[in-house]
């Protein structure tokens, strides 16, 4: 049975789908590229053309633009991305950077390749290309340029493989995807390769790759993913079908998607057609072939298959939109609890994933004590404040232990000030007091960084919020439970021996928290 609530890390990945991308531009060759030493023109861009997209043209010095996921999300997989444009230009956004950004969210390190192009004599490469379509001039120019572009593709694979350690990449998980002319580059790398420049998988998308280019398929040819539309304006659909058939005939793995409509060059453009979702199918294919498994997968994730995790994420997204505060999480349990009695006073632990995971990490702490866990992974204080009545007040506990605030700092439900977080916690305390429940305010646990939303520098914010909470507790005769001082390291973070991800305690962390919590509960019980 799947978990009813996703652990905090997974919710963070769902809410913060914008990965921590780092962009670095690498020159593919030292000096002039072999075969084009005499090229003196400079790379340029065009934003106004009949293709209605930004293009780069006159590339004479090939480069790789790096898009890297945060190390905590990395799968170790790398993909070189080759935009298309008739070998006259590169559709750099919808067939380049946008694709990289999509894949980075999946934990893939991406390298957008600007390969060598035919020299354009005007500042409108799209119009220049279209004026040559069907003419011998275009065929002649392409025959001269394609070997250079393919060489750039091969060298890109070799470069990434030789620098795999630098980028945190598995040298056996390097693939290449390309569109139209970029599909020519991509498919060509699957022929005549060496150990250094062999792609581990290829994805030619509506490629220009006529039958005469399919020859001598290697015995160890890489698996292939292909997408094309039946109504391809350049009538390239047969090229994709032939590639697929040849791969099958040679007993190699291949997957082909043919959409009835979509035309040519759809990339990541939104056309409100089924072809808009081709990249989701590519993601499915990558996952099926083992390319999207996180290198540093949290222990809880290892208990589930990829498809179960997908179902969990979909379920959580649906709940997030229909029950934002998650009142349904404990509704049945609260109803059942209302009909029970105990000689021991109830203590409710109200919190987020740290509380949610506590009972699973150490169920013995809760056994036989009438302790009630009401933590929900990923929640912020406004969500907790809304469910405070059904999940705390209506249970009529003697004490409520409130542990909240770290998700506010992580901006799980949007930007919040420390003052807003503080106010929500104070409101929970005041509601508890008004209902004759003794509140315990817990400090926020240490956190140096968030694996699901890196670079936010939470440590000083945690320190400041804790100071605000401690001062309020002292002035208002409320018990303050200081986990922070007992668990912080020299960075004001959570040390590795107490946590697997720097945010959530492991069993050793909870063992430090438990006596502190019990002492605070006992102190609260004595208050009048």
Residue, then its C-alpha position, 0 to 999 in steps of 0.5 A: x500500500x502506498x503512503x498516504x503522505x509523501x515524505x518532505x523531500x519528495x514534496x519539495x521536488x514536486x513543489x519546487x520543480x525548478x531545478x538548481x541549474x548552473x550554466x557554463x559555456x565550454x569551447x568544444x575545441x582548443x583553437x579552430x575546429x578541425x576542417x573549418x580553420x578558415x572560417x572567420x565569421x562570428x556567431x549571431x542571433x535572430x529573434x524575428x523570422x518566419x520560424x517565429x523563434x529565437x535562432x543562432x546562426x553562423x556557428x564556427x566555434x562549437x560550444x557546449x552550454x551546461x545545465x546541471x541539476x543540484x547534486x542531491x537530485x542528480x541521476x548521473x545521466x547526461x544528455x547532449x542536446x542538438x537543436x535543429x534549423x536546416x544546418x543554417x541555424x539552431x532553434x536554440x530555445x524550443x529545441x535546446x535550452x527549454x529541453x535542457x531545463x525540462x531534463x534538468x528537473x528530472x536530474x539529468x545533466x544537459x549539454x546544449x551543443x552549438x555545432x557548426x553551420x552553413x555560412x549565412x550571408x544575411x541576418x535572416x537564416x530562416x528565410x535564407x534556408x527556405x529559399x534554398x529548399x528543393x534546390x541543388x545548392x542546399x544539397x551541396x552545402x549540406x554535404x559539406x557541413x554535415x560531416x563537420x556537424x557530426x564530428x562536433x556531436x561525436x566530440x561532444x560525447x567524448x568531451x562529456x565522457x572524459x569529464x564525467x567525474x567533473x560533472x558528477x556523471x556516470x560515463x556509461x549513461x551519456x546520451x544524445x538527442x537532436x531535432x531535425x538537422x540536430x537529429x541528423x547529428x544525433x543518429x549519425x553518432x550511432x554509426x562508426x563510433x569509438x569507445x570514447x564517443x559512443x552514445x549510450x542512447x540516442x533520441x533523433x526527433x523528426x530527423x533528416x536521415x534518409x535511407x542511404x545514411x543507414x548502413x552497417x548498424x553496429x552489433x552493439x548499437x545503442x537503444x533509440x527513441x524516435x518521435x515524428x508527426x505524420x504531417x511533417x512539413x518536410x516529409x521526413x516521417x519516412x526517415x524516422x520509420x525507416x530508422x525504427x525498422x532498421x533498428x528492429x531488423x538488427x535486433x536493437x531496442x527502439x521506440x517510435x512515436x508518430x503523432x498524426x499532427x504536429x508538423x515539423x519543428x514542434x520541439x517544446x512549442x505549445x501547439x495544444x496538440x498531443x505532440x506537445x507531450x512527446x517529451x513526457x514519453x521520452x521521460x518515460x522511456x528514460x526511466x524505463x531504461x534506468x536513466x532517471x534513478x537518483x544517485x543519492x536516493x533517500x532510503x524511503x524512496x528505495x522501498x518503492x518502484x518508479x511507477x509507485x513513486x509516480x503514482x504517489x506524486x500524482x496523488x499528492x498533486x491532486x490532493x494539493x489542489x483539492x485539499x491544500x491544508x490536507x484536512x483529509x489526512x487524519x480525518x478518519x483517525x481523528x473520528x476513531x480517536x474521539x470514541x476512545x478513552x485513556x487514563x493517560x493524558x493525550x499529547x499531540x505532536x503537531x508538525x511537518x515531515x520531521x514529526x510525520x517521520x518520527x513515528x516510523x523511525x522510532x515507533x517505540x517512542x509513541x507506544x503506550x504513552x498516548x502520544x498522537x502524531x499529527x505531522x504532515x510532510x511538507x506543510x507550512x505554518x498556514x496549512x498547520x494553522x488551518x488544521x489545528x482545530x480538527x487535528x489538535x483542539x478537537x482531540x482534547x489533549x493535555x499538551x500539544x508539541x508544536x514543531x513548525x517553520x522550516x518549510x516556511x523558510x524553504x518557501x514550500x507554499x510561497x515566500x513568507x517572512x519570518x514574522x509571518x511564520x512567527x505569527x502563525x505559530x503564536x496563533x496556534x499557541x493562543x488557540x491551544x491556551x484558549x482551549x485549555x491545552x498546554x502548548x510547547x513551542x519547539x525550536x526549528x531544527x538546524x538546516x544548512x541547505x535544502x536538497x529540494x531547494x538549494x541555495x536558500x541559506x536557511x541557517x541564519x533564518x533558523x537562528x533568527x526565528x528560534x530567537x523570536x520563538x524563545x523570547x515569546x515563550x519566556x515572556x508568555x510562560x510557554x515551555x520552549x523546547x530547544x532541539x537546535x542547541x543539542x543538534x547543530x554543527x559548526x555551520x548551524x546545520x544538521x550533522x551527517x551523523x544525525x541526518x541523511x539529507x541535512x534536514x530530516x533526523x535519522x534514528x540517532x537524531x530522534x534519540x536526541x530529540x526524545x528525552x528533550x521532548x519528554x522533559x518539555x512535556x512534563x514541564x508543561x503538564x505542571x503548568x496551571 
